[in-house]
């Protein structure tokens, strides 16, 4: 775990976050700079820098992140109206924290293209 990774610190319970779901492999918490009325981040506890760092061993946790996204969306009453899932890769892709994370966005009509 990189000592300066804020998401590793959240996953380890060393930094406060508004956690909405957690298990041994993933943590879901509210984004402190929400881009929508509901904006939740889902991260693996294991430090993975982003999608390009995935391999056969780490791919399973990404599948679990998507399963948790559906659970969190239902918990947040987004399942019926709809929501968006976003994963960014690299600075030009909009990634600002280099720890794999999945955004769950909803609570309003989302436009396309996203930006």
C-alpha positions as CSV (number, residue, x, y, z in Angstrom):
1,X,0.0,0.0,0.0
2,X,1.5,3.3,-1.0
3,X,1.5,5.5,2.2
4,X,0.3,8.6,0.2
5,X,-2.7,6.9,-1.4
6,X,-5.8,8.5,0.0
7,X,-8.0,5.5,-1.2
8,X,-5.6,3.0,0.5
9,X,-6.0,5.0,3.7
10,X,-9.8,5.0,3.4
11,X,-9.8,1.2,2.7
12,X,-7.6,0.7,5.8
13,X,-9.8,2.8,8.0
14,X,-7.0,5.3,8.5
15,X,-8.9,8.2,6.9
16,X,-12.6,9.1,7.5
17,X,-15.1,8.5,4.8
18,X,-18.9,8.3,4.6
19,X,-18.9,4.5,3.9
20,X,-22.1,3.0,2.5
21,X,-20.8,-0.5,1.9
22,X,-17.8,-2.5,2.8
23,X,-16.6,-6.1,2.8
24,X,-13.1,-7.8,2.8
25,X,-12.4,-6.9,-0.8
26,X,-14.2,-3.5,-1.6
27,X,-15.3,-0.3,0.0
28,X,-18.0,2.1,-1.2
29,X,-18.2,5.7,0.1
30,X,-19.6,9.0,-0.9
31,X,-17.4,11.3,-3.0
32,X,-16.5,14.5,-1.2
33,X,-16.7,16.5,-4.5
34,X,-20.0,15.0,-5.9
35,X,-20.7,15.5,-9.6
36,X,-24.3,14.4,-9.1
37,X,-26.8,14.3,-6.2
38,X,-25.7,10.8,-5.6
39,X,-22.0,10.2,-6.2
40,X,-20.4,7.1,-4.7
41,X,-17.0,5.7,-5.3
42,X,-16.3,1.9,-5.1
43,X,-12.7,0.9,-4.6
44,X,-10.8,-2.3,-4.1
45,X,-9.0,-2.6,-0.8
46,X,-6.0,-3.8,-2.8
47,X,-4.0,-1.0,-4.4
48,X,-4.5,-1.3,-8.2
49,X,-3.5,1.9,-10.0
50,X,-6.2,1.7,-12.6
51,X,-7.7,-0.3,-15.4
52,X,-4.5,-0.6,-17.4
53,X,-2.9,-2.3,-14.3
54,X,-5.4,-5.2,-14.2
55,X,-4.4,-8.8,-14.7
56,X,-6.1,-12.2,-14.4
57,X,-5.6,-12.1,-10.6
58,X,-7.0,-8.6,-10.0
59,X,-9.9,-8.8,-12.6
60,X,-12.1,-10.7,-10.2
61,X,-12.3,-7.7,-7.8
62,X,-13.4,-5.4,-10.6
63,X,-16.3,-7.7,-11.3
64,X,-17.2,-7.5,-7.6
65,X,-17.0,-3.7,-7.8
66,X,-19.7,-3.8,-10.5
67,X,-21.9,-6.1,-8.5
68,X,-21.6,-3.8,-5.5
69,X,-22.5,-0.9,-7.8
70,X,-25.8,-2.5,-8.5
71,X,-26.4,-3.1,-4.8
72,X,-25.5,0.5,-3.8
73,X,-27.6,1.9,-6.6
74,X,-30.6,0.0,-5.3
75,X,-29.8,1.0,-1.7
76,X,-29.7,4.7,-2.9
77,X,-33.0,4.3,-4.8
78,X,-31.3,4.8,-8.2
79,X,-32.1,1.5,-9.8
80,X,-35.5,2.4,-11.3
81,X,-34.6,5.9,-12.5
82,X,-31.1,5.0,-13.7
83,X,-27.5,5.8,-12.9
84,X,-24.1,5.9,-14.6
85,X,-21.0,3.9,-13.9
86,X,-17.7,5.5,-14.8
87,X,-14.1,4.3,-14.6
88,X,-11.3,6.7,-15.6
89,X,-7.8,5.7,-16.7
90,X,-4.9,8.2,-16.6
91,X,-4.8,11.9,-16.3
92,X,-6.2,12.6,-19.8
93,X,-9.0,10.2,-19.0
94,X,-9.9,12.2,-15.9
95,X,-8.3,10.0,-13.2
96,X,-7.1,12.1,-10.3
97,X,-6.5,9.4,-7.7
98,X,-4.4,6.6,-9.1
99,X,-6.1,3.8,-7.3
100,X,-8.8,1.9,-9.3
101,X,-12.2,3.3,-8.6
102,X,-15.7,3.1,-10.0
103,X,-18.0,6.1,-9.8
104,X,-21.8,5.5,-9.3
105,X,-23.6,8.7,-10.4
106,X,-27.3,9.4,-10.2
107,X,-30.1,11.3,-8.7
108,X,-30.7,13.5,-11.8
109,X,-30.9,13.2,-15.5
110,X,-27.3,12.7,-16.8
111,X,-26.3,14.1,-20.2
112,X,-24.2,12.7,-22.9
113,X,-21.4,13.1,-23.8
114,X,-20.1,13.4,-20.3
115,X,-17.3,15.9,-21.0
